[in-house]
Amino acid sequence: MKIIDAHIHTSFSEKETKDFAKKNGIDFSWNGLQKSMRDNSILNVIAITTKTSDPTPGESNLLLAQAKKDSRLRSVCSINPNYVSTNYVKAVEKLMKNKQIVGIKIFPGYHPVYPNDKKYFPFYKLAGKYGLPVIIHTGDTFGSKYLVKYSHPLSVDEIAVKFPETTFILAHLGFPWVREAAELVYKNENVYADLSAFCIGCTPKTPAYVISDIRYALEASERPDKFLYGSDWPLVDMKEYIKIIKRAVSKEHHSKIFYENAKKVFKL
């Protein structure tokens, strides 16, 4: 089966992530990534900024260098709401115009700024202009020092309506607010969701709510063409997480969710 992993992180020097991966027996390194992709028949990965404190476009130098080293990696840089002046907008547009990135990401919750803040509007317009998606962190955060009120998926509804030409992807399907996220996918033609990080670590024992939540979202939204497989590696083991999503998703939709939807959205 063809697989595109639409949500991983490759900032191998980031200490908190590195420590978590080591604790859970995951080889969070360039060689570890190569092995995981090979062992699980991953054709492409969407590598996303990890360091939310980096200026816009976050970690672009690192991600572009990695993509040059291995073309299977496609880059998504982040927008830091503290760095949104005209020069930063121009820098992001240059990356889009040169086809060096396949999307951008914002981190509500990690940044105490709602997705509908006007600071982000120029970047949403750019994404619509170049036909690239905006990934939005929704739901729980990796750490208790952040504010999840900013990452509730319902705040995406306003921008989905305001920017109908722009595609928005709800990272993590808004977990634990899965029902609200599913409603946004159902209601808004330009809203998609990825299924990353419903449980973290590498245990093969899957909590029942993971399966039931994902199945609910697929049935309630009636749009299997708008969900993307993503792992959030290295917070999960790729092999185990693929098994989890295969269990949660009806076999008839495997091709769409593991491959076709991401290929379309990210123009791969």
N, C-alpha and C positions, 0 to 999 in steps of 0.2 A: 504494500500500500504506500502511495506517495504521501509524504508528510512535509508540511511547512510549519515550523514552530514560530508563531507570530509574537512571541514575547519571551525574550531572554535578556540576560545582562552579562556584560563581558569586561567590566572594570575590575580586573583581577587583583589590583592592589588595594581595593576598598576593604578596610579591616573588618567592619561589622559583618559584611556578607561573607568574607573569607572565613571568619571564625565560625559562622553558622554552618557553612558548607562542610568545614572540617569536622565539626561536631557530629554531623549527619552522614559522614563517610562519602561525601561528594567531592570529586577532584575538580576544584574550581581553578582551572588553569587553561592555557591555550591548548595544551595536549589533551587535557581532560575533555574539553569541548569537542575537539576533533574526534576523539574516541566515542563520545556519546552520540555524535551525529552519525558516525560510521555504523555503530552498533544498532542504531534505531532507524536507519534509512531516512535520515532527515535531509531533504534536498536543499532547503534554505532555512535560515533563521533571521528573525528581525531583532537586531541587537539594539537595545535601548539604553539611553543615559541612565547611570546609577547615581552619580553625584548631583543631588538637587541644588547644591550651593554653587555649582559652576555657572558662569555667565552664559547668556544666550549666544550662540546655540550650544547647549551643554555637551561637553566632551566630544565635540566634533573632530578634533585632531586625532584622538584615540580611535574613535569608531571608523573614521575614514581610512586610517592606516591599517586597521584590522581587515576592512573590506578589500583593501588593495592586496593584502596578503592572501585572502581567501574570498573569492567573489561570491561564495554562497552566503556570506554575511551581508545583510542589507542594513543600512544605518538609519536610526531614528534619533535625532537630537532633541533636547528639551528646551522649553522656553522658561526662563527664570523671570518672574514678574518684577524683580528688582532691576532687570536689564532689558528694557523695552523701548529705548529711544530709537530714532530713525536709523541710526547706524546699525543697530542690532537687527532691525527689520530687513535692512538691505543685505546683511550678512546671511540671514536665513533665505532670502530670495535668491541669492547667488547659488547657494547649495541646491535649492530646488531647480533652478534654471539649468544648472549643470548636471542634473540628475545624479547628484552625489548622495542624496538622502531620499528615502521612500515615505517619509512622514515626519511629523513632529509630535512631541508629547508635553503635556502639562501635568503638574503634580499637586492638585488640591489636597489639602490635608497635610502634606509635607511642607507646602507653602500655605500660610493662612490667608488664602485668596480664593474666592469662588470662581468657578469656570466662566460665569457670566460677567466677570469684571471687564471693564472696557480696556484694560491694559492688554488683554489678549486679542482684541478684535482685529488689529492689523494682521496678526498671524493667521487667524481664521480665514480672513479674506485671501491671503496668499495661498493657503492650502486649497481653497476653492478654485482659485485661478489656475493652479498647476495640477489640480485633480489628485491631490495627495491627502491621506487621512490625518486627522488629529486624534491621537490616543490620549484619553483622559483617565488619570488614576481615579478610580471610584471604589468606595468601600473601606475596609479595614486598612490600617497602616502597619508597616514593619517596625514596631516600636511604640511605646506608650506615651512618648513625649509630644506626639503630633495631635492635631485636632480633626477628628473625623467628621465634624459637622460641615466642614468645607468639601468633603469628598462624597457626600450623599449624591446618588445619581440623579435625583430629581432636578438638581440645579442645572443639569445639562439640557433639559427640555427647552428652556428659553433660548439658548444659543442654537439649538437644532432648528428652531422655528425662525430665528433671526438670520441664520446663514444656511438656507436650504441647498445651496450649491456645494456645501462643504460636508464631507463625510466625517462623522465622529465615531470613535470606537471606545466603548466603555470597558476599560481594563478590569479584569476580575469579575465582570458581570455585576458590579456593585456590591459584591458579597460583604455583609450579610443581607443587604437590601435587594435581594434577587428579584422579588416580585415587582418592585418599582422599576428596576432596570429592564425587566422583560416587557413592561408596559411601554417604556420608551422605544424599545426595538419594534414593538408592534405598532405604535402610534406614528413614529417618525421614519419616513423612508430613508433618511440619511443617517440613521443611528444603527450601529453594529455593536457587537460585544465580543470580547475574547474570554476564554474559559480558563484563564491561568490562575494558579495559586488558590484553588479552593481548599486545599489542605497543603501544608508545607512540611518539610522533612522528607524522609524517604521510606516511610513505613508502608508495606503493602496492604495493611489493614485499613480499609476505607470507611470513614464514618458514613452512616446511612444518609445523613442530610446532604452530603455531596451529590450522591446519585439522584436523590429526590429533587433537590433544588435545580439541578441542570435539566432534568426531565421536565420539571414544571415550566421552566423558562422556554424551552423548545416548543412545548405544547401550547402554552398560553400566547406566545408571540406568533405562532403559526409561520415562522420564518427561519427554517433551517439554513437558508441561503445567506443569513446575516450573522452567523456565529463562527468564530475562528478558534481553532485549537491554538493554545499557547501554554507554556509550562511555568514560566517565571524561573527557569533554571538560573542559578544553582540552588534556589530555595526548595526545589523538588528534584528527585531523580527522574531523568527523562523516561527511562524504561517503565518505571512504576506508574508515572503519571499518564503515559499513553494508555496503559491498561485501564486506569480509572476512567478516563474519558471514553474509551471504547465501551466500557460497561454502561456508562450513563447515556450514551448516544445510540439511538437505533442504528443498526448496521446499514440500513438504506441511506442514511445521511452521512456515513463515515467519509466518503469521498469529498463531499462539499465542505464539511467542517475541518477535516484534517488537511485539505489541500486546495480545492477549487476556490473557496471564498477568499482566502488570503491571497491567492494568485491574482484574483481580480482586483481586490481592494488596493493592494500594494503595487499593482502593475508589474508583476514579476514575469 
